[in-house]
Amino acid sequence: MTQILNIDDLKEEYLNCDVCGDEYDEDNRDPRVLPCLHTFCGRCLEGMVRDWTLTCPTCRIKHNVPGDSVKNFPKEHTRRSLRDFIRLKRKTHNIPCRDCPDSSNAVYFCKDCQTFMCAECTHAHLRNFLSRNHQIANFEQLRKYGLETFQRELTCSVPGHEGQPLSHFCTAKVCSKPLCKMCTVLDHDESKGHVIKKIQDVYEEERQIVNELTKKLEDKISVARNVMKEAEDEHSTLAQKEDIMKHEIDIEMDAGIKMLEIRRRELKDNLTGRIKEKKSVLQKQRDYLRYYVSLMASAREFSSHSLVHSMPAEFVQLTKTISNRLDELKDQHLDVCPLENSYVTFDRNAMGQEFKSFVLGMGQIRSTAIYPPKTSVETLEAPLGQETEVIKVFLYDAKGRPQRDSFDAISVEIKDPKGNVVPSRVVDAKTVDGCYKIVCKPGTHGTHKARIRVLNRPVNEEGFQFVVRAPGEIDKRFGDILCVGFLFDAETAHHERAISMDGRNMRSDIETLRRVAGLRLRQNRGIARGRRRFPWELESAKQMKMKERDMDDEAQTSMIKKSVKMDSRFTKNKTQDIDELDKERRERMDSEMEAGYVNTAEDDSRKALSRPALLPEKSIWNKKLKKYSGVIATKFLRAPGKFYWEVQVFYRIHVTLLRNALLFEIGISRLDAVHSSFYVGSQTFAWSFSAERCGEHKQVCHKFRHKRQLLNHHPITSDTAGSTHHATYGFLLDTTKREWTVIDVNLRKTLFNFQSIDTTEPLWPVFGTYNPYSVHVELTLKTGRDIVSIPDILRPGSANSKTQPKTSRKKKLPFDVTK
């Protein structure tokens, strides 16, 4: 507050009222600040009041008159100090004496009384007992001082407190005003809820707040000016484009016959109308921005001026008004780019050999009023290796209206996880106005990133991400039926079950068992112990042994490598050292086999080499199923909804089955029930469909179980060696009806309908395979986008569903098993 200001830094309008032009004074023309931070004299404001409201002459904003009097608007004391300062600097010869009745010219100034006086009044002033010690300065001395000499310290207006400086401030909501020291003792007791602070501390806090608001407003002014500059550029570009396109139109039209002149005028008029419309929008935006910038600049100048020139007590009285106005301007909506643009083009449609047939429709003036900040983007999951829609872009104007025929205003660059650019194109969706599709054919799994620009403006600096998955992993909907995209979760698979790399196939047989056992034994104990060969294995093993003996080393190594390549579909880890294992295998190959027995160390190493590392790393074995002989799906099913999936099942029996041997199981179960048994058909909160040798039919039967209870069964194949079965089963879980329907897709037949399914908690699809020594079983999932259609027998009202009889059950199970 001790800064000495230059007279040239002050503006004359701070001294005179903008309405009447008179100089502010202490009587009827005292300066009053409106909420919009524009200042006028009290007399002019009283004349503007209409129905207890007044309109600011500068910005035309309406304000309510507080307390029904313009005197309740804050008084701006800073202008009083400025008035005296300007008088001294510019009018040294006609400043009247304030105390002299003869209106003599003042030659002295009392710093304590802040009064200009003539020589006689100054002499009397120094003789007075109360003012004899006041500081008196002549005009020559005052010229060396700055504005701080004329700044008056506000005093308390409470009766009895006259002359007491306002040195404190009560921050309580009911008060919020400056106080003198006597006020703090007599009227503002802190025990009664008043909060007293030093006014200098409050001044510093409020000054910091206003300073930060001013800086933010300056940033917004900068943005507004940039947008105004862009609008001016677009405005000027439109004029250039108008000339260029008129010339293009002339070139096309002059090649025709006279009948094209009518169309030429129509196109020009259309173009001119579009250009005029765009110019009008841009001109209005420029005018508004210029007006808005002037408001913000005015508020900034006022707040900056108050920050520099006001005394603390003066400043804190204006703080709320200043802050409210700065907040209002800061939060006021500001367009971040022009509402219109110079995008306008001439399309050469229907021109050429057949133009005579399309004279009236030749050419088109196409433009768009796209407002890039309103652009919305929706990303979709994309199937691997298929050309499909991956992103939807919606274009709107500033008022939210969809913009058609603007596909070439969108540019996009898509990169795969490795950073390679994926070719893409933008097409009009034609289903929804203003909707455009970005189409590409991704060739890599994982997260892709797309950078989209509209009118060469980035929609999002960070870009948009979408995930590319296998088709079976992506959900697909048919009406109210959802085909959930899930796979076999290899991390949960039982260690004796082989899951393919794509997660869609599970296999169990003797080869899988032998391969897995060999790997586990070699990793844990080194050389595997021998085991008894099965009868059907002995002959083939001896033949293989003799064949390998006849091979040279190079041929054996080639055969092993070829085996690895052929079985890559079921390979999880290819880091085994082929040469090392092959050398170890050859060193033991001359050992003799006992009759009926073989040492499988060599064979296991060869099998491990041909089908290496089916299991994940040992660190995640704790996720694997211990008891259940199968795998869990990667997604669960939760009510409400209808969910459909299919499983292709193939099995081949090698050894005639005995007893009640399970072949496979497909079920739905709560997660905790899966870990409780080797099959879920025995659990309370699980429902099971399986193939099993039936003691009653002496064949392999479809069996349907819940809580160990056999609900239904019927034969499908023989149980003897050589029997095979290949079928596709469909499963529909209706959580609303609490039903789970199993169908044979190929036969278009309902096999069974489970009822009273408990869907209060998520249910997981589970898949089990059994007896690998006797049966080769393969399960192949068909989910998500792999589903082409829903079988008619599952759709209500279809002919097939009406003719299909309901499957009877032996006993209806209660839903609440605790009753």
Secondary structure, 3 states (H helix, E strand, C coil): CCCCCCHHHCCHHHCECCCCCCECCCCCCCEEECCCCCEEEHHHHHHHCECCEEECCCCCCEEECHHHCHHHCCECCHHHHHHHHHHHHHCCCCCECCCCCCCCECCEEECCCCEEECHHHHHHHHHCCCCCCCCEEEHHHHCCCCHHHHCCCCECCCCCCCCCECCEEECCCCCCEEECHHHHHHCCCHHHCCCEEEHHHHHHHHHHHHHHHHHHHHHHHHHHHHHHHHHHHHHHHHHHHHHHHHHHHHHHHHCCCCCHHHHHHHHHHHHHHHHHHHHHHHHHHHHHHHHHHHHHHHHHHHHHHHHHHCCHHHHHHHHHHHHHHHHHHHHCCCCCCCCCCCCEEEECCCCCCCHHHHHHHCCEEEECCCCHHHCEEEECCEECCCCEEEEEEECECCCCCECCCCHHHEEEEEECCCCCEECEEEEECCCCCCEEEEEECCCCCEEEEEEEEECCEECCCCCEEEEEECHHHCCEEECCEEECCCCECHHHCCCCCEECCCCCEEEECHHHHHHHHHHHHHHHCCCCCCEECCHHHHHHHHHHHHHHHCCCHHHHHHHHHHHHHHCHHHCCCCCCCHHHHHHHHHHHCCCCCCCCEECHHHHHHHHHHHCCCCCCCHHHHHHCCCCCCEEEECCCECCCCEEEEEEEEEEEECCCCCCCCEEEEEEEECHHHHCCCCCHHHCCCEEEEEEEEECCCCEEEEEEEECCEEEEEEEEECCCCCCEEEEEEEEEEECCCCEEEEEECCCCEEEEEECCCCCCCCEEEEEEECCCCCEEEEEEEECHHHCCCCCHHHCCCCHHHHHCCCCCCCCCCCCCCCC
